Amino acid sequence: MATHTLNPDKWVDRYSDYLFNYTIVRVNNREVANDIISETFLSALKSAKYFKGEASERTWLISILKRKIIDYYRKINSNKGKAEVHIDYSDEENQGEWLEEQVADLSDRTAEDEMENNELGMAILDCLDSINEKHAAIFKRKTIDGAETEVICNEFNITPSNLWVIIHRARTALAACLEKNWF
């Protein structure tokens, strides 16, 4: 029973200020916030056919915005093993900024690290076998295989928001299982 409808022509007027305020608090960069909001509106237009009318237009846009913010942080943190250190410094003679990127040295890994990684990998696989079968399959497709959201949604006949709910539930179940069986 769909009670809400979409009116994309009014989105900017109705929701841009709210979405901007929501986003700026999370990314602390006006340009990035504006880009994320633009991506949100574009994504909403592309996925309007999935809108069921069960939530308000604003709630639906916010759920898309949240995923865009998560995607933004995933993208900037995708260089695994790298850490960026940004330091403002000043002394009697100099002042300025210093940016240092550190890359993890894989040769520093010990046999104990390797064994722990292997044990964790086995524990994760065991836990995946113990959770809801559909949730495990979707989780594997998204996080292990790296399949695109649209592909997974078509494959399992689910909506993008349902996909993220399932991923969240799978992660929660995995965390509980790992806490119980591995830690």
C-alpha positions in Angstrom: 0.0 0.0 0.0 2.1 2.9 -1.4 1.1 6.2 0.2 4.0 8.4 -0.7 5.0 9.5 -4.2 8.1 11.0 -5.7 8.3 14.5 -7.0 11.9 15.0 -8.3 11.2 18.5 -9.6 10.8 19.7 -6.0 13.7 17.8 -4.4 16.3 20.6 -4.5 13.8 23.2 -3.1 12.4 20.8 -0.4 15.4 18.8 0.7 18.8 20.3 -0.4 19.3 22.4 2.8 18.4 19.5 5.1 20.6 17.1 3.1 23.5 19.6 3.1 23.3 20.1 6.9 23.2 16.3 7.4 26.2 15.8 5.2 28.4 18.7 6.2 28.5 17.4 9.8 29.7 14.1 8.5 32.3 15.1 5.9 33.3 18.6 7.1 33.9 19.8 3.5 31.4 22.0 1.6 32.6 20.9 -1.8 32.5 17.2 -0.9 29.1 17.7 0.8 27.7 19.3 -2.4 29.1 16.5 -4.6 27.6 13.8 -2.4 24.2 15.5 -2.5 24.4 15.8 -6.2 25.3 12.1 -6.4 22.3 11.4 -4.1 19.8 13.2 -6.3 21.3 11.5 -9.4 21.2 8.1 -7.8 17.6 8.7 -6.6 16.5 9.6 -10.1 18.1 6.4 -11.5 16.5 4.2 -8.9 13.1 5.9 -8.7 11.5 2.8 -10.1 12.4 1.0 -6.9 10.6 3.5 -4.7 7.7 1.7 -3.2 6.1 4.6 -1.4 6.4 3.0 2.0 8.6 5.7 3.3 8.4 9.4 2.8 10.4 11.0 0.0 12.8 12.6 2.4 13.4 9.4 4.3 14.1 7.6 1.1 16.6 10.4 0.0 18.3 10.3 3.3 18.8 6.5 3.1 20.5 7.0 -0.3 22.5 9.9 1.1 23.8 7.7 3.9 25.0 5.1 1.5 26.7 7.9 -0.6 28.5 9.1 2.5 29.6 5.6 3.3 30.8 5.1 -0.3 32.8 8.4 0.0 34.6 7.1 3.1 35.2 3.7 1.6 36.7 5.4 -1.5 39.1 7.6 0.5 40.1 4.7 2.7 40.5 2.2 0.0 44.3 2.3 0.1 44.5 -0.5 2.7 47.7 -0.4 4.8 48.2 3.3 4.2 47.9 5.9 6.9 48.1 9.6 6.3 49.4 11.8 9.0 48.7 15.6 8.7 50.5 17.7 11.2 50.5 21.5 11.6 53.8 22.6 13.1 55.5 25.7 14.2 58.7 26.5 16.1 60.8 29.6 16.5 62.1 29.4 12.9 59.5 27.6 10.8 55.8 27.0 10.6 53.6 25.1 8.1 52.0 21.8 7.4 53.5 18.4 7.0 51.8 15.5 5.2 53.3 12.0 5.6 52.0 8.8 4.1 53.0 5.6 5.7 52.7 2.3 3.9 52.5 -0.9 5.9 55.7 -3.0 5.4 54.5 -6.5 4.5 57.9 -7.9 5.3 57.3 -7.0 9.0 54.7 -9.7 9.3 55.5 -12.5 11.7 54.6 -16.2 11.5 52.2 -15.4 14.4 50.5 -12.8 12.3 50.1 -15.2 9.4 48.7 -17.9 11.8 46.2 -15.4 13.3 45.1 -14.3 9.8 44.5 -17.9 8.8 42.6 -18.7 12.0 40.4 -15.6 11.5 39.7 -16.5 7.9 38.6 -20.0 8.9 36.5 -18.6 11.8 34.8 -16.2 9.3 34.0 -19.0 6.9 32.6 -21.1 9.7 30.5 -18.3 10.9 29.2 -17.6 7.4 28.0 -21.2 7.3 26.1 -20.7 10.6 24.1 -17.6 9.6 21.0 -17.2 7.4 21.9 -18.8 4.1 20.6 -16.0 1.9 22.3 -13.3 4.0 25.6 -15.2 3.8 25.3 -15.6 0.0 24.5 -11.9 -0.4 27.3 -10.9 2.0 29.8 -13.0 0.1 28.8 -11.6 -3.3 29.2 -8.0 -2.0 32.1 -8.1 0.3 34.2 -11.0 -0.9 33.4 -11.1 -4.6 33.0 -7.4 -4.9 29.9 -7.6 -7.0 28.1 -4.4 -7.9 24.9 -3.5 -5.9 22.7 -3.6 -9.1 24.0 -7.0 -10.1 23.3 -8.5 -6.6 19.9 -6.9 -6.5 19.0 -8.4 -9.9 20.5 -11.8 -8.9 18.5 -12.0 -5.7 15.5 -10.0 -6.8 15.8 -7.4 -4.0 16.0 -3.6 -3.8 19.2 -1.7 -3.0 17.9 -0.7 0.4 17.0 -4.3 1.2 20.5 -5.3 0.1 22.0 -3.0 2.7 19.7 -4.2 5.4 20.7 -7.8 4.7 24.4 -6.8 4.6 24.0 -5.1 8.0 22.2 -8.2 9.5 24.9 -10.5 8.1 27.7 -8.3 9.6 25.9 -8.3 13.0 25.4 -12.0 12.9 29.1 -12.5 11.9 30.3 -10.2 14.7 28.3 -12.1 17.3 29.5 -15.5 16.0 33.1 -14.3 15.9 32.9 -12.9 19.4 31.5 -16.1 20.6 33.8 -18.5 18.7 37.0 -16.7 17.9 37.8 -14.0 20.5 
